[in-house]
Amino acid sequence: MPFVKPLEFDATEEAQADIAWLASATGFTANSMLTLSHRPEIAKAVLDLIRAVVRTPDGTVDPALRWMVAHVTSLSNGCSYCSAHTFKNGADNGVPQEKLDAIWEFETSDLFSPAERVALRIAMTGGQCPSYATPEDMAELHKHFSDAQVVEIGSVIALFGFNNRWNALMATDVEPEVNKFLEESNYKGSKDARTSDAN
């Protein structure tokens, strides 16, 4: 059960258009945004970041990689809500099921390219607080990505640092549509991501 009850969509008023925009992209209304709408200016700011970082058509990093980075960051932070969302968003944005299923084997699996491996390594180590991404790994990241792309990857990690902490703290319930997708996909992530009772 969440620690702060999400507002009903009709009560979100000031942030409603932004929440509806996100729902049109995901196919469901996010409980996290309904909760943030108790402070609509914060909800709108977070939605602006989501729009700029992971849902921009102008990104220079492949959307599939962005969502894999978001997923590994969320898994490594133990956020069941964001792990569930990033698994679904990854599938919706071109990440094959076999890659999502093998995400923790990214260092050794032939499914992942060297560029993906280093980006996911940075997602795992750089997503922690404090960061333990090494200078060597950052140098390796620069071998595969431009400065602008490194900034984009870092922004995905940082955005989900906020999202992970927010949703873990608030014990946000995973939406029925996401739970249904996880069940149909035989999601092997945390059981917490498949039930609101775990929070």
Secondary structure, DSSP 8 states (H G I E B T S, - for coil): --SS----GGG-GGGHHHHHHHHHHHSS--HHHHHHTTSHHHHHHHHHHHHHHTS-TT-SS-HHHHHHHHHHHHHHHT-HHHHHHHHHHHHHTT--HHHHHTGGGTTT-TTS-HHHHHHHHHHHHHTSSS----HHHHHHHHHHS-HHHHHHHHHHHHHHHHHHHHHHHHT----HHHHHHHHHTT--S-GGGG-GGG-
